[in-house]
Amino acid sequence: MRRWARLVAPVLVLAAAGAFAREADVSGWGETRWGMTNADLDAQFGERLRTIDPPLVYHEATVGRSLPETEVGGFSYRALFQMDAQGQLQQVLLERRNAQATPAAFQAAVDELRNRHGQPDRVCDTPRTGAESSPIERERLWVLPTTTIHLSFLDYRGGILYRDPQQDIDPLVSELESRLYARRSLPRRLLIRYHPTDRADLMGEGCVAP
């Protein structure tokens, strides 16, 4: 029995260490690298890639390429490749919307990202209590040397969301989304975004590293 315990104990220690090990860094999202062009994306993904014409406009960036389906935690997402003014990849957005943006999908994404990169560097929840309160915002932030990952779940089910013309343009929302929402069509959004860690302008203000 003691011999069995001596053999099993190191295995358990290694398993525990692996469970909490953090991937040192990622150079982009999946097969992408920051600074890629649309031509690079076409060559990388081939027929899997879809062209968006005219491109979606996100403030000073555009999206002319997308992947209709990619999987995170067993749930399907659409991937949008956001290019800067020089036509180089600056951010990748994975999204599920409305009925597809569910707490179960959010939790599955939390679990997968935590398994890959360890515990998040920042956890932001609004409100902190009251499951029926609205709007509900949940965000988890992983900051790696090269790439930062934001996981966000937004649920505005209890109030009216509208675009305030006095507010600054949100670079994460395309101009096509700048419209009024009726109460029965309030949006839900589950978003995972990857961007270079040295791009402070893409960090956002809602959930930033201390």
C-alpha positions as CSV (number, residue, x, y, z in Angstrom):
1,M,0.0,0.0,0.0
2,R,2.8,2.4,0.9
3,R,4.6,1.6,-2.3
4,W,1.4,2.3,-4.3
5,A,1.1,5.6,-2.5
6,R,4.7,6.6,-3.3
7,L,4.1,5.9,-7.0
8,V,0.7,7.7,-7.2
9,A,1.7,10.8,-5.2
10,P,4.1,12.2,-7.8
11,V,1.5,11.7,-10.5
12,L,-1.1,13.6,-8.5
13,V,1.4,16.4,-7.9
14,L,2.2,16.6,-11.6
15,A,-1.5,16.5,-12.6
16,A,-2.3,19.3,-10.1
17,A,0.6,21.4,-11.5
18,G,-0.6,20.9,-15.0
19,A,-4.2,21.8,-14.1
20,F,-3.0,25.2,-12.9
21,A,-0.2,25.7,-15.4
22,R,-0.5,28.9,-17.5
23,E,0.4,29.1,-21.1
24,A,3.4,31.5,-21.2
25,D,2.2,33.5,-24.2
26,V,0.2,33.5,-27.5
27,S,1.3,35.4,-30.6
28,G,-2.3,36.1,-31.7
29,W,-5.6,34.2,-31.9
30,G,-5.1,30.7,-33.1
31,E,-3.3,30.7,-36.4
32,T,-3.2,34.5,-36.7
33,R,-0.4,36.9,-35.9
34,W,-0.6,40.6,-35.3
35,G,0.2,42.6,-38.3
36,M,-1.2,40.1,-40.9
37,T,-2.9,41.5,-44.0
38,N,-6.1,40.3,-45.6
39,A,-3.9,38.5,-48.2
40,D,-2.1,36.7,-45.3
41,L,-5.5,35.7,-43.9
42,D,-6.7,34.5,-47.2
43,A,-3.6,32.3,-47.5
44,Q,-3.9,31.1,-44.0
45,F,-7.6,30.1,-43.9
46,G,-8.3,29.5,-47.6
47,E,-11.9,28.5,-48.4
48,R,-12.9,28.7,-44.7
49,L,-12.7,32.5,-44.9
50,R,-15.6,34.7,-45.9
51,T,-15.3,38.2,-47.5
52,I,-17.4,41.0,-46.1
53,D,-18.1,43.6,-48.8
54,P,-18.5,46.4,-48.1
55,P,-16.3,45.9,-44.9
56,L,-17.8,46.6,-41.5
57,V,-16.5,49.8,-40.0
58,Y,-15.3,50.0,-36.4
59,H,-14.3,53.6,-35.8
60,E,-10.8,53.7,-37.4
61,A,-10.7,49.9,-38.2
62,T,-12.5,47.7,-40.7
63,V,-13.5,44.1,-41.0
64,G,-13.4,42.6,-44.5
65,R,-12.8,39.0,-43.5
66,S,-14.6,36.6,-41.2
67,L,-14.8,32.9,-40.2
68,P,-18.5,31.9,-39.9
69,E,-17.7,29.2,-37.3
70,T,-15.0,28.6,-34.8
71,E,-15.5,26.7,-31.5
72,V,-14.8,27.7,-27.9
73,G,-15.9,25.5,-25.1
74,G,-18.1,23.4,-27.4
75,F,-20.0,26.5,-28.6
76,S,-19.8,28.0,-32.1
77,Y,-18.6,31.6,-32.6
78,R,-18.2,33.9,-35.6
79,A,-14.7,35.3,-35.9
80,L,-14.2,38.9,-37.2
81,F,-10.7,40.1,-38.2
82,Q,-10.3,43.8,-37.4
83,M,-7.7,45.6,-39.5
84,D,-6.1,49.0,-38.6
85,A,-5.7,52.0,-40.9
86,Q,-2.6,50.4,-42.5
87,G,-4.5,47.2,-43.3
88,Q,-2.9,45.1,-40.6
89,L,-4.5,42.8,-38.1
90,Q,-5.0,44.6,-34.8
91,Q,-7.8,42.5,-33.1
92,V,-9.8,39.4,-33.5
93,L,-13.4,39.4,-32.3
94,L,-15.3,36.1,-31.5
95,E,-19.0,36.7,-31.0
96,R,-22.3,35.1,-30.2
97,R,-25.4,37.3,-30.2
98,N,-28.9,37.5,-28.7
99,A,-30.3,34.0,-28.2
100,Q,-26.9,32.4,-28.8
101,A,-25.3,34.6,-26.0
102,T,-26.2,32.4,-23.0
103,P,-24.8,32.1,-19.5
104,A,-23.9,28.5,-20.3
105,A,-21.8,29.5,-23.3
106,F,-20.1,32.2,-21.2
107,Q,-19.2,29.7,-18.5
108,A,-17.9,27.2,-21.0
109,A,-15.6,29.9,-22.4
110,V,-14.5,30.8,-18.9
111,D,-13.6,27.2,-18.3
112,E,-11.7,26.8,-21.6
113,L,-9.7,30.0,-21.2
114,R,-8.9,29.2,-17.6
115,N,-7.7,25.7,-18.6
116,R,-5.4,27.3,-21.3
117,H,-4.2,30.4,-19.5
118,G,-4.8,29.9,-15.8
119,Q,-6.9,32.2,-13.6
120,P,-7.9,35.5,-15.2
121,D,-5.9,38.6,-14.2
122,R,-9.0,40.6,-13.6
123,V,-12.7,39.7,-12.9
124,C,-15.3,42.5,-13.4
125,D,-19.0,41.9,-12.7
126,T,-21.7,44.6,-12.8
127,P,-23.8,44.4,-10.8
128,R,-22.0,42.2,-8.3
129,T,-25.2,40.9,-6.8
130,G,-28.8,40.5,-7.9
131,A,-29.2,38.1,-10.8
132,E,-32.3,39.8,-12.0
133,S,-30.6,43.3,-12.2
134,S,-29.9,44.8,-15.5
135,P,-27.8,45.5,-17.3
136,I,-25.6,42.5,-16.5
137,E,-22.0,42.7,-17.5
138,R,-19.5,40.0,-16.9
139,E,-15.8,40.3,-18.0
140,R,-12.7,38.2,-17.5
141,L,-9.3,39.5,-18.6
142,W,-6.1,37.5,-19.3
143,V,-3.0,39.6,-19.9
144,L,-0.1,37.7,-21.6
145,P,3.1,39.3,-22.7
146,T,2.1,39.5,-26.4
147,T,-1.7,39.1,-26.4
148,T,-4.5,40.2,-24.1
149,I,-7.8,38.3,-24.0
150,H,-11.1,39.8,-22.9
151,L,-14.2,37.6,-22.3
152,S,-17.3,39.7,-22.0
153,F,-21.0,38.8,-21.5
154,L,-23.5,41.6,-21.9
155,D,-27.2,41.3,-21.1
156,Y,-29.5,44.3,-21.3
157,R,-32.7,42.4,-20.8
158,G,-34.2,44.8,-18.2
159,G,-33.8,48.2,-19.8
160,I,-33.7,50.2,-23.0
161,L,-30.4,50.5,-24.7
162,Y,-29.9,53.4,-27.1
163,R,-27.0,55.2,-28.8
164,D,-26.3,58.5,-27.2
165,P,-25.0,61.0,-29.9
166,Q,-23.1,62.8,-27.2
167,Q,-21.0,59.8,-26.4
168,D,-17.7,58.8,-28.1
169,I,-17.9,56.2,-30.8
170,D,-17.2,52.7,-29.5
171,P,-14.4,51.1,-31.6
172,L,-15.9,47.6,-30.7
173,V,-19.3,48.4,-32.2
174,S,-19.7,48.8,-36.0
175,E,-21.5,51.7,-37.5
176,L,-24.2,49.3,-38.7
177,E,-25.1,48.6,-35.1
178,S,-25.7,52.3,-34.3
179,R,-29.5,52.1,-34.1
180,L,-32.3,52.1,-31.6
181,Y,-33.5,48.9,-29.9
182,A,-37.1,48.2,-28.9
183,R,-37.7,46.6,-25.6
184,R,-38.6,43.2,-27.1
185,S,-35.3,43.2,-29.1
186,L,-32.8,44.1,-26.4
187,P,-29.4,42.8,-27.2
188,R,-27.3,40.1,-25.6
189,R,-23.7,39.7,-26.6
190,L,-21.0,37.2,-25.8
191,L,-17.6,38.4,-27.0
192,I,-14.1,37.1,-26.8
193,R,-11.5,39.5,-28.2
194,Y,-7.8,39.1,-28.7
195,H,-5.5,42.1,-29.3
196,P,-1.8,43.0,-28.8
197,T,-1.0,43.7,-25.1
198,D,1.0,46.8,-26.1
199,R,-2.1,48.4,-27.6
200,A,-3.4,50.3,-24.6
201,D,-6.1,51.9,-26.8
202,L,-7.7,48.5,-27.2
203,M,-7.7,47.6,-23.5
204,G,-11.0,49.5,-22.9
205,E,-12.0,51.2,-19.7
206,G,-14.4,48.8,-18.1
207,C,-12.1,46.1,-16.9
208,V,-8.4,46.9,-17.0
209,A,-5.4,45.3,-15.3
210,P,-4.4,47.0,-12.0
